[in-house]
Amino acid sequence: MVGSSEAFAIYVKRLVWGWSLLLLLISCGARQPVSEPAPYLEVGVASYYARKFHGRPTASGEHYDENAMTAAHPHLPFGTLLKVKSLKNHRTVVVRVNDRGPFVKGRIVDVSRAAARRLGMLQDGLMRVEVTLAESPDGTS
């Protein structure tokens, strides 16, 4: 009987040491710092919708309204609010993504006529801009 209890004691001791070693290794593991996602920033050329698109359906199903503050973006979710800042005159507008585009190489966003007017780009039709997130559809920025 004594041999049996000694064997059990050795088993328990090994079990405790094994679990202790495992916990120690787990607690010493490399930890990655939690970081904030990088802010969204694009710099490039903006264009605006021609008048002929007024009233036509957009990719989101809405009808394009040249008087609304909306925009087309290649991949950001519909409903995302974007801050579009002119690098020429530093005017800024906030637009809501409701369409896909632009489909011209080198352009990063198509804005509505109303947004283009506020940015001061109706004359030239194109403008270098900085695009950042104003707010995403889930309410975060």
Residue pairs with C-beta under 8 A, 6 or more apart in sequence:
39 132
39 133
40 131
40 132
40 133
41 130
41 131
41 132
42 108
42 109
42 130
42 131
42 132
43 87
43 108
43 128
43 129
43 130
43 131
44 106
44 107
44 108
44 109
44 128
44 129
44 131
45 106
45 107
45 108
45 126
45 127
45 128
45 129
46 84
46 107
46 108
46 109
46 110
46 111
46 119
46 121
46 126
46 127
46 128
46 129
46 131
47 102
47 104
47 107
47 109
47 110
47 111
47 125
47 126
48 110
48 111
48 112
48 113
48 115
48 116
48 121
48 122
48 125
49 64
49 66
49 72
49 110
49 111
49 112
49 113
51 66
51 113
53 64
53 66
54 64
54 65
54 66
54 113
55 63
55 64
55 65
56 63
56 64
57 63
57 64
58 64
58 70
58 72
58 98
58 99
58 100
59 72
59 78
59 98
59 99
59 100
60 78
60 98
60 99
62 70
62 98
62 99
64 70
64 99
64 112
65 112
66 112
66 113
66 114
67 112
67 113
67 114
68 96
68 112
68 114
69 93
69 94
69 95
69 96
69 112
69 114
69 115
70 95
70 96
70 97
70 98
70 99
70 111
70 112
70 115
71 82
71 84
71 95
71 96
71 97
71 98
71 99
71 109
71 110
71 111
71 112
71 115
72 97
72 98
72 99
72 100
72 101
72 102
72 109
72 110
73 80
73 82
73 97
73 99
73 100
73 101
73 108
73 109
74 100
74 101
74 102
74 108
76 82
76 97
77 97
77 136
77 137
78 97
78 98
78 137
79 96
79 97
79 98
79 136
79 137
80 96
80 97
80 133
80 135
80 136
80 137
81 94
81 95
81 96
81 97
81 133
81 134
81 135
81 136
82 94
82 95
82 96
82 97
82 109
82 131
82 132
82 133
82 134
83 92
83 93
83 94
83 131
83 132
83 133
83 134
84 92
84 93
84 94
84 95
84 109
84 111
84 115
84 119
84 129
84 130
84 131
85 91
85 92
85 129
85 130
85 131
85 132
86 92
86 119
86 120
86 121
86 127
86 128
86 129
87 127
87 128
87 129
87 130
88 120
88 127
88 128
89 119
89 120
91 118
91 119
91 120
93 111
93 115
93 118
93 119
94 134
95 109
95 111
95 112
95 115
99 110
101 110
102 108
102 109
102 110
107 126
108 129
108 131
109 129
109 131
111 119
113 122
116 122
119 127
119 129
120 127
121 127
133 141
134 141
135 141
